[in-house]
Amino acid sequence: MAKKITLKAALSSQQARFKRNAKSKKAEEASQRSQKQNAVDAAKGKGKEGKATTVPSKITKARKRSTIPFRASDTILLVGEGNFSFTLALLSHPALQYLPAQNVTATAYDSEDECFEKYPEAHAIVEELKKKGAQLLFSIDATALEKCKPLKGRKWDRIVFNFPHAGKGITDQDRNILSNQVLILGFLMSVGPFLVQGTIPAITVRRKKKKSANDSGSEDEGPIVDDDDSISEDEELGTEESQSLSKRDGTRGTVLVTLRNVHPYSEWNLPKLAKNPPPPSSLSEKTNPHYLQLRSFVFNRSDWAGYEHRMTKGERAHGTGKTGQGGEDRMWEFCLKE
């Protein structure tokens, strides 16, 4: 219990610092917008006096590009699965048609009975996955993977946690954020020993995108690259998958975490927790590993046929509810820094 209290205290302090920085940045952005608007207003006034001609700018329609961060040769561990629909979608994806089902292990926090009670459709999905040959495990805590005997001594190229949530139903927003940050830190600590060792992956992308406040990190933290999520009309539209990962042979495994990139989920500060976790408060506490952020990209649910995101509490607790208004789903990819 003492460990949890000290960890939450450290996270609370870190959260307060993030809020101060965000408030300062917001004020700066407001000032910049005001200055731009003043410049626009001044230009309009000058145009009227001088009868300037306005030339309409060319509008390029942006389209979403799919990013499939897996290869058919990967070994993949999925944790925190709900109804296992993502596991089935993964094994059914056209770009991964040669991915052996035996390469995929999927785990759920719920017991098998709890899973089927929460998600009635899961029974049929599980049966199909078993026929394909995927390994399915129940009652697995993503923050204590080392305690799972079937996982001991094994390593994976990709370890995925889609939409992690503590599911505690805490109404106080700050406490809710803290509970989910504790979950994420516990997962990132537990998952490290299960990643394939090797050199740091070199992710190649078509062009860089301006980093958002949620993706910011120090400049000395290695290859932190963000994919551009849209392309113009004259660029090739297709699925960006194995070509960006083709040089990963001999490289270390990566962690993929998907979250809603909208309030309050953005307040969890996933990239910062991975790259700069709070230090232990005592010598008896374990130190969280530091990760490098390789990239982040829009997670298009439509890319995964049959995938249905389910809330932690399941259908019996109105699991079809909304998970944040507006925004987007986003997937972050990390590897161990050392």
N, C-alpha and C positions, 0 to 999 in steps of 0.2 A: 504493500500500500504506500509506503514511504517513497518508493521509486516513482510511482505514478504522480504523487503530489509534487515532487521536485521537478519532474519532467513538465508537468502542466504549468508550474511556476515559470520555468524557463521559456516555454512557448508563449505564455501570457506576456512576458516582458518583450519577447521578440515581436509578438503581434502588435503591441502598443507602439513599438518602434516603426513597424511597417505602416501603421495608421498615420503616424506623424509625417513620415516621408510622403505618403500618398496625398495627405492634405496639402503639404507644401507644393507638391507637383501639380495638384489640381488648381491651386491659386495661380501658379506660374502659367499653366495652360490657358486659364481664363484671361489672364493679362495679355497673352499672345493673341488670343482670339479677338480681344477688344481692339488691339492695335491693327490687326488685319482688317477688321470691319471698318475702322476709321480710314484706313488707306483706300479701301474699296469705295467708301462713301465720297472721299475726296476725289477719286478718279472719275466717279460718275458725274460729279459736279463739273469737273473740268471738261468732260466729254460733251456735256450739254452746251457749254459756252463755245467750245471749239468745233462743234458739230462733228465729233469724231465718229468714225464708222466702226461698229462692233462686228468682229468676225467670229462666227460661231465655232467653238472648238469641236474637234472630232471626238465623239464619245465612243469608247471601245467597250463593248459588253464583255464583262468578266464571266468566265465559266469555271465551275469547280473541277479540280483535277483529283483523281483518286490516288491515294497512296496506300499500297499494300506492303507493310513492313515485314513480310515473311518470304522465305524461299521454300521450295519444295523439299530441300534437303535439311531444313531446320528441325531440331528437336524443340518442342514447344510445351511449356507448362502454363496452364490457365488456372488462376486462383480466384476464389470468390464468385464462381459461376452461380447463377440463380436457377434458371430452368434449362441450362446447357444449350440454349439456342445458338449462342455465339460459337460454341464448339462445333456444332453441326454445320453452321454457316461457313466456318473456317475450312472444314473438310469437303465442302461442296463448292468452294470458290473456283471458277474456271482457271484462274491464274495459278492455282495450287492443286491442279488435278493429279499431279504426281506425288503429292505429299502423302506418305504412308500414314494410315490411321494409327499405327503402332508408335509413331513419333510424337503423338499427342497425348498428354496427360491433363485431365481436367478435374479440378477439385471444387467442392462446395462446403461452405461453413455448416450448413444444415445437415442433419442426418438424412438418410434416404426417405424415411417416413415423413419427416418434416418438409423435405423438398417437395414431395408429391402432394402434401396437404396445402402448402403455400401456392404451388404452381401446378395446377391440374394437368396442363399440357406437357409437363416435364416427363411423365411416365413414358409416353410414346417416343419422345426425343432420346431418352436414355436407352431405351430398347434398341433404337436404330443405331446409336453410337456404339453400343456393345457388339452389335452384329458386324459393324465396320472394323472393330478391333481396337478402338480407342480405350485407354485406361481411365476409368472414372472412380473418384474417391470422395467419400462423404465424411462429414464431421471433421474437416480440416481447417484449422485456424491459420489464416494467412500471416499472422504475426508470430507463429510458433511452428514453422515448417520443419524445424529440426526435430520435433517430437513425433513426426509422422514416419513410421518405419518403412513404408513402401517408397519413400522419397530419399532415404538415407543413402549417401554415397553416390548419388546421381547428380548430373549437371545438365543444363539446358542452354540452347542458343538464344531462346526468347522466353521470357517469363512475363505474363500479361495479367494485369488487374484492371478490369473494366468497371468504371463507376464505383469505386470503393465508397462505402458509407457505413458508419458505426451503427446506424439504425436505432439509436437510443431514444429518439423522440424528445430530445431536450428542447424546450421552447425558448430558453434564453440563447440568443444568437451567439454571443461570445463563447459560452460554455459548449455550445454545439460545435462551433468551429474547432475549439480545443480538443474535443473528443475525437473528431475526425483527423486532426493533425497527429494525435497520439497513435491512431490506427495506421496512418501512412508511415510514420517513423518506425513503428513496430514492424511493418511489412518490409520496409527498406533495410532494416537491420537483419531480419530473418532471411531474406532472399539472397543476400550476397554470396554465401558459400555454395549456392546451387547454380551459379552462373559459370559457364564455360570460361576458362582462363585463356588469355592471349593478348595480342596487341590491341590498341585502341582502334575501333572501327573508323574508317574514313568515309563519312556519308557525303555523297556528291549530290548537289541539287542544281537546278537550272539557273537560279539566281537567288540572291539573298533578299529577305524581307525585313523591313524595319521591325526591330524587336519591341514588343509591347511591354508595359510595366510589369506584367506577370512573368515575362520571359527574361527579364534583365538579370545580368550576373556580372561578376568581376571579369575584367579583360584577361586575366591570367589563368582562366579555368579551362583552357583547351578548346577543342573544336565544337563550340556551341553554335550550331547552325539551325536556322529556321527555314522550312520549306515555304515557298510562295504558294499560296493556295488557289490562285486563279490564273488563268492564261487568257491572252487576247484572242480575237477571232482568227488571226493569221497564224497562230501557233498550233502545233499538233495537239489534238485532244485524245488522251488515252489513259491507260492505267500505268501509273508510275510505280513499279514494284521492283522486280529483281534487278533491273539495271542499276539502281542506286545501291544495291547490296551485293553486287557481283564480286566485289573484292574483299569480302568478309571472311574468306577461308583463313583460319589461323588467328582470327580476332576474338576478343572476349565477348561473352554473351551480354545481352542487353535486357533492360527492364522497360516495359511499356505500360504506361498508366493512362487511362482515359477518364476525363472529367468533363462536366459541363463548364464551359469557359464563360461563366456568367455569375453574378452575385447570387447566393453567398459562396458558391464553390470556389470562385476565384480568390476569395479571402483566405482559403486554406494555404495559399502560397506554396503549391506543390514544388515548383522549380527550386525555390529557396530552401525548402526543407530537405530536398535531395542534395543540393550543392553545398549548403551551409547549415547543417543541422545544429540545434543548440548543444552546447558542451554538457557533459555529465556534471551533476552537482556534487558528486562525491567519488572517491576512488573505487568504491564498491560497484558503481554503475558502469555498464558497458558503454563504450563510445560508438555512436552511430557512424557508419562508414560514409565517406564523401563520394558523391557521384558526379560524373560529367554529363551535362545535357548535350546530346548529340543533335537533336532537332525536335520540333513540334509541328504538328500538321492537323488539319481538319479531319475529324473522324466522321465519315459519311455512313450513317447506318444503312442507307440504301445500297451500299456496296456489298453488304452481307445479307444475301437473300435468306429470309426466314428468321433473321435475328430480331428478337423483341426484348428490349430492355425492361427488366422487372425491378421494382423497388424492393429494398431489403425486407420489408415487412410482408411482402407477398400479396396475392389477390385478396386474401381474407381480411386484409387491413387496407383495402382500397388501393392496391398496388398499381392501379392504372393512373394514378395522379400525376401531375406535372412535376418535372424536376427543374425548376427555374424558368423564368420567362425570357424569351428572346435568346440572343447569343448563339453559341454553337457548341457542338461536341468537339473536344480536342484531345489528341493523343500526344503524350510526351515520351520521348525515348532517352534512356540514360544508360551509362555503363559505369562500372566502378572506376574511381579515379586512380586507385592504386591496386 
